[in-house]
Amino acid sequence: MTILCVRFQLPPMYEAALPQLLGLLEEFTPVVEALPPDGALADLRGAERYFGRDAVELASVIRVRALALHGVDCVIGAGPGPMLARMALRDARPGLTRAVPVGEERAFLDGKPVAALPGVGTATARTLCEYGLDTLGRVAAAPLSTLQRLVGARTGRELHEKARGVDRGRVVPNGVSRSLAADRPFDRDELDPDRHRRALLSSAGELGARLRAVDKVCRTLTLTVRYADRSATTRSRTLKEPTAHSAALTRTAYDLYEALGLQRARVRSIALRAEGLTSAEHASHQLTFDPVDEKVRRIEEVADRARAKFGPRAVMPGSLAA
C-alpha cells in the first residue's frame, strides 16, 4: 500500500483551508495531488522507506496532526494505486484507515457492484448488468472479447484490467481539479418545482463562492437530476463567458432545468457541476453597465470577505444569487 486518498472533514464551501492541509501532507511526501474541495492523493513510496513505517501507520500520524494543528478530522483510504485508494476511502470511517493490501485487490473488488468502479457510468453499468455482469468479480472473470463487444474495445480493456485490480493511475503533484460539484438531495422524493429551483439557487450560490475562494472561473455548467426510480438526466451548457458569478450560474442552471420540461417528476436529488476550470486572473468579463449586476458583484465581494474572516456559515449559500 503506497497511495493514500484523504478526505478532510471540512465544512461546506471551506476550500480556503485545503492548502494548509495539503502542506501537512507535503511534510511526508512531495507527491501530493489536490482533490478540491476537501481531499487529496498522496504517494508515500519514498516516505515509507524514509520514516520506516508503512502507509497505514503514516495515515495515523497524518490524522493526529490534522486534528492537533487544524482541528480537522479526516477519513483515509490506502491502496497500491490511486483507484484502489479512492475506492477504499468509500469504506473508511473517521479514526480508521481502510486499507487494501498488495495481493488482496481481487478479494476487495470481487463483491462490489460494477457501478462502484471509477469511470463506470449509469449507461455502462446498465449494459453490463443486462448481461449478468453486475459485480466486479463477474466482470473480471468475463472474457476480454466479450467486454469489448459490449462496451467497446478501449473501454472493455480498461474495465477488464480495473476489475482485476490493475491500477495504472498515478498521483500528479499539484494537479488542479477540473470541476467542482454541489449536490442537493431531498429528504423525500420531491414533486414541487419551486423546491427544485431553490435547490438550484443554493447549489449555484455555493459553486460561485467556492470558485471565487480558489480564484477560478468555469466554462461549462452541468445539471444532473436524479429521480425516484434511480434513473438520471444530465444536461450541460457552455457559458457565454467563463465566470464565477453566482447570478450567472443561477440563470444558466434555471435554463437547463426549464429545458428538461419535467412534468411532476419525482426528484430525489439535484446536482450542479462547474467544469472547465481556469484561472480567474486570465478570464475576461464583458462590461454590461447594468447597475443591478454591478451591485450584486460588489455584494458578492463583501460576502466573500465575510466568509474568509468568519467562516463558511457567515453567509448562506445562494442568498445572493437571486
Disulfide bonds with the S-S distance in Angstrom:
none
